[in-house]
Amino acid sequence: MSTIETIRFKLRDGVGESAFRALNHEVETRYMARRPGFQSRETAVSADGEWFVSVHWATAEDAKRTVDAFFSAPETQAFLAAVDVSTVSSGSYQLLPDEDPRKPLHIVNKSDLPSVRLGGEIMARIFDGGAHGDGANVSAFIVDLPPGAGPKRHVHPYEEVFITLDGKVELEAGGTLRTTGPDEVCVVPAGVPHTFTNVGTERAVMVNIHAGRSVATEFVEGGPERKGYEFNHAEGSSAR
């Protein structure tokens, strides 16, 4: 039966909300989302500064294994250092079958999603599937690139599927270059450094599908410099 783990806490003195939001996102994408049985995670904060986190797991065993490993995992140490341990309280709940909140359709407003900007202009929106509805098992970048634009070189811990809907895009993956457009679907394997650039004269529109419940991106050396590049994964009303 599906399990929900909850935790309430306050931050240590001197830890700001903005800094903690970044730590919270790192814990979710680099640790929680990669654990077996992870389904979704939500974070909220009260007016008096109390934080509340709930995590949905496929089984109670999945939840227990992750909780047991959480406090010693390297990926969680900065997050734990920001928490006032004297304020922590937690709980574990099993989701009743007749109380399952799943609905046949869930709508997300694209303007509520976190963005990627270049020179102040939004060139992509980030859809983290696990954060919406009952938690989708796939995420995506919704891309609208001006000519010459693209992301910094980066890697993901899962496959990424590139679907160009309009325009001409040069995709570089692991040193291989490919100019692609609406007639092709390109797949970059997990762990392969890559980037892409709009090499056409008009805007390029893409949907880049991520095989994970949350977008997990690590930037690497090489590729275009992309001055003014902003990867604002912590913004938007849907951000956690």
Disulfide bonds with the S-S distance in Angstrom:
none
